[in-house]
Amino acid sequence: MANYADFQTGLYFAGLAGEVPAYPLTFAGLETAAREKLEHRLFDYVAGGAGDEHTQRGNVAAFERWGILPRMLSGAAERDLTVSLFGRTWPAPVFLAPIGVLGVMTDDERGDLAVAAASAASGVPMVVSTLVQDPMEDVAATLGDTPGFFQLYTPNDRELAESFVRRAEAAGFAGIVVTLDTWSLGYRPRDLQHATFPQLRGYCLANYFSDPVFRSRLAAPPEEDPGAATVQWALTFGNPALTWDDLMWLRGLTELPLLLKGICHPADVRRARDAGVDGIYCSNHGGRQAASAPAVDLLPAVVDAAEGLPVLFDSGVRSGVDVVKALALGATAVGIGRPYAYGAVLGGTAGVEFVLSCLLAEADLTMGLNGYASIAELDREVLVRVEI
Ligand SMILES: Cc1cc2nc3c(=O)[nH]c(=O)nc-3n(C[C@H](O)[C@H](O)[C@H](O)COP(=O)(O)O)c2cc1C
Protein backbone atom coordinates (compact mmCIF):
# COMPACT_ATOMS: atom_id res chain seq x y z
CA MET A 1 0.00 0.00 0.00
CA ALA A 2 1.30 3.43 -0.88
CA ASN A 3 1.66 6.00 1.86
CA TYR A 4 0.98 9.70 1.37
CA ALA A 5 4.53 10.20 2.68
CA ASP A 6 5.87 8.79 -0.59
CA PHE A 7 5.29 12.25 -2.05
CA GLN A 8 8.45 13.46 -0.32
CA THR A 9 10.50 10.66 -1.83
CA GLY A 10 9.27 11.83 -5.22
CA LEU A 11 10.49 15.36 -4.49
CA TYR A 12 13.96 14.12 -3.55
CA PHE A 13 14.23 11.93 -6.65
CA ALA A 14 13.06 14.78 -8.87
CA GLY A 15 15.89 16.77 -7.30
CA LEU A 16 18.40 14.19 -8.59
CA ALA A 17 17.20 15.15 -12.07
CA GLY A 18 17.72 18.82 -11.27
CA GLU A 19 14.09 19.62 -10.53
CA VAL A 20 13.06 21.60 -7.49
CA PRO A 21 9.45 21.94 -6.25
CA ALA A 22 7.34 24.40 -8.23
CA TYR A 23 5.74 25.88 -5.10
CA PRO A 24 6.80 26.71 -1.54
CA LEU A 25 6.64 23.88 1.00
CA THR A 26 5.74 25.97 4.03
CA PHE A 27 2.71 28.09 4.85
CA ALA A 28 4.95 31.12 5.33
CA GLY A 29 6.46 30.54 1.91
CA LEU A 30 3.04 30.16 0.28
CA GLU A 31 1.77 33.33 1.90
CA THR A 32 4.82 35.35 0.86
CA ALA A 33 4.61 34.14 -2.73
CA ALA A 34 0.86 34.83 -2.86
CA ARG A 35 1.44 38.34 -1.49
CA GLU A 36 3.90 39.02 -4.30
CA LYS A 37 1.48 37.80 -6.94
CA LEU A 38 -1.95 39.02 -5.85
CA GLU A 39 -3.37 42.48 -6.13
CA HIS A 40 -2.74 44.08 -2.74
CA ARG A 41 -6.35 44.47 -1.64
CA LEU A 42 -7.26 40.91 -2.68
CA PHE A 43 -4.29 39.54 -0.75
CA ASP A 44 -5.39 41.50 2.31
CA TYR A 45 -8.93 40.18 1.90
CA VAL A 46 -7.62 36.61 2.14
CA ALA A 47 -4.84 37.08 4.67
CA GLY A 48 -6.63 39.53 6.93
CA GLY A 49 -9.09 38.95 9.69
CA ALA A 50 -11.29 40.57 12.26
CA GLY A 51 -10.14 43.42 14.50
CA ASP A 52 -6.60 43.17 15.82
CA GLU A 53 -6.24 39.74 14.13
CA HIS A 54 -5.32 38.16 17.50
CA THR A 55 -7.91 35.49 16.82
CA GLN A 56 -6.39 34.23 13.61
CA ARG A 57 -2.88 34.34 15.08
CA GLY A 58 -4.23 32.66 18.22
CA ASN A 59 -5.70 29.86 16.12
CA VAL A 60 -2.23 29.06 14.84
CA ALA A 61 -0.41 29.56 18.14
CA ALA A 62 -2.85 27.24 19.92
CA PHE A 63 -1.65 24.33 17.78
CA GLU A 64 1.92 25.03 18.86
CA ARG A 65 0.96 24.49 22.50
CA TRP A 66 0.25 20.83 21.78
CA GLY A 67 2.98 18.24 21.31
CA ILE A 68 2.66 14.67 20.08
CA LEU A 69 3.89 11.77 22.22
CA PRO A 70 6.15 9.50 20.14
CA ARG A 71 5.92 5.71 20.42
CA MET A 72 8.61 3.39 19.03
CA LEU A 73 8.64 -0.08 17.45
CA SER A 74 4.89 0.00 16.99
CA GLY A 75 4.82 -1.24 13.40
CA ALA A 76 3.47 1.92 11.78
CA ALA A 77 5.31 1.53 8.50
CA GLU A 78 2.01 1.55 6.64
CA ARG A 79 -0.71 3.96 7.60
CA ASP A 80 -4.43 3.93 6.97
CA LEU A 81 -5.79 7.46 6.77
CA THR A 82 -9.19 6.57 5.35
CA VAL A 83 -12.31 7.70 7.13
CA SER A 84 -16.00 6.89 6.62
CA LEU A 85 -18.25 9.92 6.61
CA PHE A 86 -21.84 10.41 5.51
CA GLY A 87 -21.93 7.05 3.75
CA ARG A 88 -18.72 7.53 1.78
CA THR A 89 -15.10 6.55 2.34
CA TRP A 90 -12.72 9.49 2.17
CA PRO A 91 -9.06 8.74 1.33
CA ALA A 92 -7.95 10.97 4.19
CA PRO A 93 -9.69 12.87 7.00
CA VAL A 94 -9.08 16.19 5.27
CA PHE A 95 -11.28 18.53 3.21
CA LEU A 96 -11.15 21.89 1.49
CA ALA A 97 -12.95 24.52 3.58
CA PRO A 98 -15.30 26.90 1.77
CA ILE A 99 -13.55 30.03 0.53
CA GLY A 100 -15.87 32.56 -1.04
CA VAL A 101 -13.41 34.41 -3.18
CA LEU A 102 -11.55 31.56 -4.86
CA GLY A 103 -13.25 32.49 -8.11
CA VAL A 104 -11.09 35.58 -8.57
CA MET A 105 -7.90 34.25 -7.03
CA THR A 106 -6.59 32.40 -10.07
CA ASP A 107 -5.16 33.97 -13.23
CA ASP A 108 -8.22 33.00 -15.31
CA GLU A 109 -10.75 34.01 -12.60
CA ARG A 110 -12.20 30.47 -12.63
CA GLY A 111 -10.75 29.55 -9.25
CA ASP A 112 -13.72 27.55 -8.01
CA LEU A 113 -13.39 25.22 -10.98
CA ALA A 114 -9.61 25.00 -10.50
CA VAL A 115 -10.05 23.94 -6.88
CA ALA A 116 -12.84 21.51 -7.79
CA ALA A 117 -10.49 19.90 -10.33
CA ALA A 118 -7.88 19.49 -7.58
CA SER A 119 -10.54 17.95 -5.36
CA ALA A 120 -11.48 15.53 -8.15
CA ALA A 121 -7.85 14.58 -8.77
CA SER A 122 -6.92 14.11 -5.11
CA GLY A 123 -10.19 12.72 -3.75
CA VAL A 124 -10.10 15.38 -1.02
CA PRO A 125 -13.69 16.64 -0.64
CA MET A 126 -14.46 20.30 -1.27
CA VAL A 127 -16.99 22.42 0.57
CA VAL A 128 -18.17 24.83 -2.12
CA SER A 129 -19.03 28.34 -0.95
CA THR A 130 -22.27 30.14 -1.72
CA LEU A 131 -19.98 32.85 -3.12
CA VAL A 132 -18.60 31.47 -6.37
CA GLN A 133 -17.60 32.85 -9.72
CA ASP A 134 -19.05 29.81 -11.57
CA PRO A 135 -22.49 28.45 -10.61
CA MET A 136 -22.63 25.55 -8.17
CA GLU A 137 -23.81 23.18 -10.92
CA ASP A 138 -20.58 23.73 -12.88
CA VAL A 139 -18.44 23.32 -9.77
CA ALA A 140 -20.27 20.10 -8.83
CA ALA A 141 -19.78 18.70 -12.33
CA THR A 142 -16.03 19.33 -12.04
CA LEU A 143 -15.82 17.41 -8.75
CA GLY A 144 -16.45 14.10 -10.53
CA ASP A 145 -16.79 11.23 -8.07
CA THR A 146 -15.30 13.12 -5.14
CA PRO A 147 -18.01 14.11 -2.69
CA GLY A 148 -18.71 17.82 -2.57
CA PHE A 149 -20.67 19.80 -0.01
CA PHE A 150 -22.61 22.98 -0.65
CA GLN A 151 -22.02 25.71 1.92
CA LEU A 152 -25.09 27.85 2.45
CA TYR A 153 -25.05 31.42 3.63
CA THR A 154 -28.72 31.58 4.57
CA PRO A 155 -30.20 34.65 2.86
CA ASN A 156 -33.02 36.63 4.42
CA ASP A 157 -35.26 35.42 1.58
CA ARG A 158 -36.51 31.93 2.47
CA GLU A 159 -37.53 31.09 -1.08
CA LEU A 160 -34.01 31.88 -2.26
CA ALA A 161 -32.52 29.65 0.46
CA GLU A 162 -34.83 26.83 -0.62
CA SER A 163 -33.87 27.35 -4.24
CA PHE A 164 -30.16 27.08 -3.37
CA VAL A 165 -30.78 23.85 -1.48
CA ARG A 166 -32.86 22.35 -4.32
CA ARG A 167 -30.14 23.25 -6.79
CA ALA A 168 -27.47 21.71 -4.56
CA GLU A 169 -29.49 18.51 -4.36
CA ALA A 170 -30.03 18.40 -8.12
CA ALA A 171 -26.32 19.10 -8.74
CA GLY A 172 -25.40 16.02 -6.70
CA PHE A 173 -23.80 17.56 -3.63
CA ALA A 174 -23.32 15.09 -0.77
CA GLY A 175 -24.42 17.45 1.99
CA ILE A 176 -25.30 20.98 3.00
CA VAL A 177 -23.09 23.02 5.33
CA VAL A 178 -24.91 26.00 6.82
CA THR A 179 -22.54 28.69 8.01
CA LEU A 180 -23.95 30.42 11.07
CA ASP A 181 -21.23 32.90 12.00
CA THR A 182 -21.61 35.33 9.09
CA TRP A 183 -25.10 36.78 9.38
CA SER A 184 -23.26 40.09 9.26
CA LEU A 185 -19.75 40.83 8.07
CA GLY A 186 -16.96 40.82 10.67
CA TYR A 187 -15.05 44.04 11.42
CA ARG A 188 -12.03 43.75 9.13
CA PRO A 189 -9.70 46.75 9.30
CA ARG A 190 -7.60 45.73 6.29
CA ASP A 191 -10.65 45.62 4.01
CA LEU A 192 -12.03 48.78 5.56
CA GLN A 193 -8.71 50.54 4.93
CA HIS A 194 -8.93 49.64 1.25
CA ALA A 195 -12.67 50.40 1.39
CA THR A 196 -13.18 47.27 -0.67
CA PHE A 197 -15.13 44.07 -0.50
CA PRO A 198 -15.00 41.77 -3.56
CA GLN A 199 -18.68 40.82 -3.66
CA LEU A 200 -19.81 44.45 -3.52
CA ARG A 201 -17.92 44.86 -6.78
CA GLY A 202 -20.06 42.08 -8.26
CA TYR A 203 -17.49 39.26 -7.93
CA CYS A 204 -18.37 35.69 -6.97
CA LEU A 205 -22.14 36.14 -7.13
CA ALA A 206 -22.80 33.52 -9.84
CA ASN A 207 -25.07 31.41 -7.63
CA TYR A 208 -27.32 34.42 -7.09
CA PHE A 209 -27.26 35.79 -10.63
CA SER A 210 -28.10 32.35 -12.05
CA ASP A 211 -30.88 31.67 -9.57
CA PRO A 212 -34.50 31.89 -10.79
CA VAL A 213 -35.78 33.12 -7.42
CA PHE A 214 -33.08 35.77 -7.12
CA ARG A 215 -33.67 36.88 -10.71
CA SER A 216 -37.39 37.15 -10.05
CA ARG A 217 -36.61 39.80 -7.42
CA LEU A 218 -34.88 42.07 -9.96
CA ALA A 219 -36.38 44.71 -12.23
CA ALA A 220 -33.76 43.89 -14.89
CA PRO A 221 -31.61 40.76 -15.27
CA PRO A 222 -28.04 40.95 -13.88
CA GLU A 223 -26.61 40.85 -17.42
CA GLU A 224 -28.39 44.16 -18.13
CA ASP A 225 -28.00 45.86 -14.77
CA PRO A 226 -25.25 44.19 -12.70
CA GLY A 227 -25.12 47.15 -10.33
CA ALA A 228 -28.74 46.80 -9.26
CA ALA A 229 -28.33 43.01 -8.98
CA THR A 230 -25.33 43.52 -6.71
CA VAL A 231 -27.28 45.89 -4.49
CA GLN A 232 -30.06 43.29 -4.30
CA TRP A 233 -27.43 40.74 -3.27
CA ALA A 234 -26.21 43.03 -0.48
CA LEU A 235 -29.78 43.44 0.73
CA THR A 236 -30.41 39.69 0.70
CA PHE A 237 -27.10 38.10 1.77
CA GLY A 238 -27.30 37.96 5.55
CA ASN A 239 -30.09 37.09 7.90
CA PRO A 240 -29.54 38.62 11.35
CA ALA A 241 -32.95 37.35 12.43
CA LEU A 242 -32.03 33.68 11.99
CA THR A 243 -32.34 31.80 15.31
CA TRP A 244 -32.52 28.23 16.58
CA ASP A 245 -36.26 28.37 15.85
CA ASP A 246 -35.41 28.48 12.14
CA LEU A 247 -33.34 25.33 12.36
CA MET A 248 -36.39 23.08 12.01
CA TRP A 249 -37.20 24.85 8.75
CA LEU A 250 -33.61 24.36 7.52
CA ARG A 251 -33.66 20.71 8.61
CA GLY A 252 -36.95 20.20 6.81
CA LEU A 253 -35.56 21.56 3.55
CA THR A 254 -33.48 18.51 2.69
CA GLU A 255 -32.74 14.91 3.46
CA LEU A 256 -29.10 15.43 2.57
CA PRO A 257 -26.69 15.40 5.51
CA LEU A 258 -26.96 18.81 7.20
CA LEU A 259 -23.99 20.32 9.04
CA LEU A 260 -23.75 23.56 10.99
CA LYS A 261 -20.52 25.57 10.58
CA GLY A 262 -19.29 27.95 13.24
CA ILE A 263 -20.32 25.94 16.29
CA CYS A 264 -17.81 26.33 19.14
CA HIS A 265 -19.92 26.01 22.31
CA PRO A 266 -21.09 22.68 23.81
CA ALA A 267 -24.56 24.09 24.49
CA ASP A 268 -24.91 24.98 20.81
CA VAL A 269 -23.78 21.47 19.89
CA ARG A 270 -26.58 20.03 22.03
CA ARG A 271 -29.17 22.32 20.42
CA ALA A 272 -27.95 21.29 16.98
CA ARG A 273 -28.14 17.61 17.92
CA ASP A 274 -31.65 18.05 19.26
CA ALA A 275 -32.67 19.58 15.94
CA GLY A 276 -31.44 16.51 14.08
CA VAL A 277 -28.35 17.78 12.27
CA ASP A 278 -25.94 15.19 10.90
CA GLY A 279 -22.69 16.89 11.75
CA ILE A 280 -21.07 19.74 13.63
CA TYR A 281 -18.47 21.97 11.99
CA CYS A 282 -16.36 23.61 14.67
CA SER A 283 -14.72 26.77 13.34
CA ASN A 284 -14.22 30.43 14.14
CA HIS A 285 -14.04 31.27 10.43
CA GLY A 286 -10.27 31.61 10.62
CA GLY A 287 -10.61 34.66 12.87
CA ARG A 288 -12.42 36.65 10.17
CA GLN A 289 -15.76 37.05 11.92
CA ALA A 290 -16.06 37.40 15.71
CA ALA A 291 -12.89 37.78 17.76
CA SER A 292 -12.88 34.64 19.86
CA ALA A 293 -10.79 32.04 21.63
CA PRO A 294 -8.61 29.81 19.44
CA ALA A 295 -10.94 27.34 17.76
CA VAL A 296 -8.74 24.32 18.45
CA ASP A 297 -8.92 25.03 22.19
CA LEU A 298 -12.71 24.83 21.96
CA LEU A 299 -12.70 21.62 19.93
CA PRO A 300 -12.50 19.01 22.76
CA ALA A 301 -15.63 20.31 24.52
CA VAL A 302 -17.46 20.41 21.19
CA VAL A 303 -16.44 16.81 20.48
CA ASP A 304 -17.61 15.70 23.93
CA ALA A 305 -20.99 17.37 23.49
CA ALA A 306 -21.40 15.91 20.00
CA GLU A 307 -21.59 12.43 21.56
CA GLY A 308 -20.44 10.60 18.46
CA LEU A 309 -21.87 12.93 15.83
CA PRO A 310 -19.15 13.72 13.26
CA VAL A 311 -17.24 16.91 14.08
CA LEU A 312 -15.52 18.71 11.23
CA PHE A 313 -12.95 21.30 12.23
CA ASP A 314 -11.05 24.21 10.71
CA SER A 315 -9.24 27.39 11.74
CA GLY A 316 -5.49 27.66 12.01
CA VAL A 317 -4.46 24.41 10.30
CA ARG A 318 -1.16 25.19 8.63
CA SER A 319 0.59 21.83 8.37
CA GLY A 320 0.16 18.10 8.39
CA VAL A 321 1.23 18.14 12.02
CA ASP A 322 -1.74 20.38 12.81
CA VAL A 323 -4.01 17.90 11.03
CA VAL A 324 -2.79 15.10 13.30
CA LYS A 325 -3.28 17.24 16.41
CA ALA A 326 -6.84 18.19 15.44
CA LEU A 327 -7.65 14.52 14.82
CA ALA A 328 -6.20 13.61 18.20
CA LEU A 329 -8.41 16.25 19.82
CA GLY A 330 -11.41 14.51 18.32
CA ALA A 331 -12.06 16.03 14.89
CA THR A 332 -13.51 13.53 12.44
CA ALA A 333 -12.14 15.51 9.51
CA VAL A 334 -9.95 18.60 9.27
CA GLY A 335 -10.55 21.57 6.98
CA ILE A 336 -7.76 23.32 5.13
CA GLY A 337 -8.39 27.01 4.43
CA ARG A 338 -5.85 29.69 3.57
CA PRO A 339 -3.00 27.24 2.68
CA TYR A 340 -4.86 25.80 -0.31
CA ALA A 341 -6.20 29.23 -1.30
CA TYR A 342 -2.59 30.38 -1.70
CA GLY A 343 -1.89 27.20 -3.67
CA ALA A 344 -4.72 28.21 -6.02
CA VAL A 345 -3.24 31.69 -6.40
CA LEU A 346 0.18 30.33 -7.28
CA GLY A 347 -0.73 27.45 -9.55
CA GLY A 348 -4.46 26.90 -9.91
CA THR A 349 -5.33 23.20 -9.83
CA ALA A 350 -1.68 22.14 -9.72
CA GLY A 351 -0.97 24.53 -6.86
CA VAL A 352 -3.85 23.18 -4.78
CA GLU A 353 -2.83 19.59 -5.50
CA PHE A 354 0.73 20.41 -4.41
CA VAL A 355 -0.41 21.96 -1.13
CA LEU A 356 -2.65 18.97 -0.39
CA SER A 357 0.12 16.51 -1.23
CA CYS A 358 2.48 18.30 1.17
CA LEU A 359 -0.08 18.41 3.98
CA LEU A 360 -1.05 14.78 3.57
CA ALA A 361 2.57 13.61 3.29
CA GLU A 362 3.45 15.47 6.47
CA ALA A 363 0.37 14.23 8.35
CA ASP A 364 1.04 10.68 7.25
CA LEU A 365 4.73 10.78 8.15
CA THR A 366 4.01 12.49 11.47
CA MET A 367 1.68 9.64 12.37
CA GLY A 368 4.09 6.96 11.19
CA LEU A 369 7.25 8.29 12.83
CA ASN A 370 5.35 8.85 16.07
CA GLY A 371 4.17 5.23 15.92
CA TYR A 372 0.50 5.61 15.04
CA ALA A 373 -0.73 3.54 12.10
CA SER A 374 -4.38 4.56 11.99
CA ILE A 375 -6.68 7.44 12.81
CA ALA A 376 -8.33 5.28 15.47
CA GLU A 377 -5.09 5.34 17.49
CA LEU A 378 -5.14 9.14 17.68
CA ASP A 379 -6.83 10.38 20.83
CA ARG A 380 -6.13 12.98 23.50
CA GLU A 381 -3.69 10.59 25.19
CA VAL A 382 -1.23 11.06 22.33
CA LEU A 383 -0.94 14.80 23.01
CA VAL A 384 0.88 16.71 25.75
CA ARG A 385 0.84 20.40 26.59
CA VAL A 386 4.14 22.11 25.78
CA GLU A 387 5.64 25.50 26.70
CA ILE A 388 6.31 27.82 23.78
C1 LIG B 1 -10.74 34.49 1.93
C2 LIG B 1 -11.65 33.62 2.73
C3 LIG B 1 -12.96 33.46 2.33
C4 LIG B 1 -13.82 32.64 3.07
N1 LIG B 1 -15.10 32.43 2.62
C5 LIG B 1 -15.91 31.59 3.30
C6 LIG B 1 -17.21 31.29 2.80
O1 LIG B 1 -17.60 31.72 1.73
N2 LIG B 1 -17.99 30.48 3.55
C7 LIG B 1 -17.59 29.96 4.76
O2 LIG B 1 -18.35 29.25 5.41
N3 LIG B 1 -16.35 30.20 5.22
C8 LIG B 1 -15.51 30.99 4.52
N4 LIG B 1 -14.25 31.21 4.97
C9 LIG B 1 -13.79 30.53 6.20
C10 LIG B 1 -13.15 29.18 5.87
O3 LIG B 1 -14.13 28.26 5.47
C11 LIG B 1 -12.43 28.61 7.09
O4 LIG B 1 -13.32 28.60 8.19
C12 LIG B 1 -11.17 29.42 7.45
O5 LIG B 1 -10.43 29.72 6.29
C13 LIG B 1 -10.29 28.64 8.43
O6 LIG B 1 -9.24 29.43 8.87
P1 LIG B 1 -7.74 29.27 8.27
O7 LIG B 1 -7.82 29.46 6.80
O8 LIG B 1 -6.97 30.38 8.93
O9 LIG B 1 -7.26 27.91 8.66
C14 LIG B 1 -13.35 32.00 4.24
C15 LIG B 1 -12.02 32.14 4.61
C16 LIG B 1 -11.17 32.93 3.86
C17 LIG B 1 -9.72 33.02 4.27
The ligand as an SDF file (V2000), in Angstrom:
LIG
                    3D

 31 33  0  0  0  0  0  0  0  0999 V2000
  -10.7390   34.4920    1.9270 C   0  0  0  0  0  0  0  0  0  0  0  0
  -11.6520   33.6150    2.7330 C   0  0  0  0  0  0  0  0  0  0  0  0
  -12.9610   33.4630    2.3290 C   0  0  0  0  0  0  0  0  0  0  0  0
  -13.8220   32.6380    3.0670 C   0  0  0  0  0  0  0  0  0  0  0  0
  -15.1050   32.4260    2.6180 N   0  0  0  0  0  0  0  0  0  0  0  0
  -15.9150   31.5940    3.3020 C   0  0  0  0  0  0  0  0  0  0  0  0
  -17.2060   31.2860    2.7990 C   0  0  0  0  0  0  0  0  0  0  0  0
  -17.5990   31.7190    1.7310 O   0  0  0  0  0  0  0  0  0  0  0  0
  -17.9940   30.4760    3.5540 N   0  0  0  0  0  0  0  0  0  0  0  0
  -17.5920   29.9630    4.7560 C   0  0  0  0  0  0  0  0  0  0  0  0
  -18.3510   29.2540    5.4130 O   0  0  0  0  0  0  0  0  0  0  0  0
  -16.3460   30.2040    5.2240 N   0  0  0  0  0  0  0  0  0  0  0  0
  -15.5120   30.9930    4.5220 C   0  0  0  0  0  0  0  0  0  0  0  0
  -14.2460   31.2080    4.9750 N   0  0  0  0  0  0  0  0  0  0  0  0
  -13.7870   30.5330    6.2050 C   0  0  0  0  0  0  0  0  0  0  0  0
  -13.1460   29.1820    5.8740 C   0  0  0  0  0  0  0  0  0  0  0  0
  -14.1320   28.2570    5.4690 O   0  0  0  0  0  0  0  0  0  0  0  0
  -12.4300   28.6150    7.0940 C   0  0  0  0  0  0  0  0  0  0  0  0
  -13.3210   28.5990    8.1900 O   0  0  0  0  0  0  0  0  0  0  0  0
  -11.1720   29.4170    7.4520 C   0  0  0  0  0  0  0  0  0  0  0  0
  -10.4320   29.7210    6.2870 O   0  0  0  0  0  0  0  0  0  0  0  0
  -10.2940   28.6450    8.4290 C   0  0  0  0  0  0  0  0  0  0  0  0
   -9.2410   29.4350    8.8670 O   0  0  0  0  0  0  0  0  0  0  0  0
   -7.7400   29.2700    8.2690 P   0  0  0  0  0  0  0  0  0  0  0  0
   -7.8170   29.4590    6.7980 O   0  0  0  0  0  0  0  0  0  0  0  0
   -6.9670   30.3800    8.9320 O   0  0  0  0  0  0  0  0  0  0  0  0
   -7.2610   27.9110    8.6580 O   0  0  0  0  0  0  0  0  0  0  0  0
  -13.3520   31.9980    4.2390 C   0  0  0  0  0  0  0  0  0  0  0  0
  -12.0190   32.1430    4.6130 C   0  0  0  0  0  0  0  0  0  0  0  0
  -11.1670   32.9290    3.8650 C   0  0  0  0  0  0  0  0  0  0  0  0
   -9.7190   33.0210    4.2720 C   0  0  0  0  0  0  0  0  0  0  0  0
  1  2  1  0
  2  3  1  0
  2 30  2  0
  3  4  2  0
  4  5  1  0
  4 28  1  0
  5  6  2  0
  6  7  1  0
  6 13  1  0
  7  8  2  0
  7  9  1  0
  9 10  1  0
 10 11  2  0
 10 12  1  0
 12 13  2  0
 13 14  1  0
 14 15  1  0
 14 28  1  0
 15 16  1  0
 16 17  1  0
 16 18  1  0
 18 19  1  0
 18 20  1  0
 20 21  1  0
 20 22  1  0
 22 23  1  0
 23 24  1  0
 24 25  2  0
 24 26  1  0
 24 27  1  0
 28 29  2  0
 29 30  1  0
 30 31  1  0
M  END
$$$$
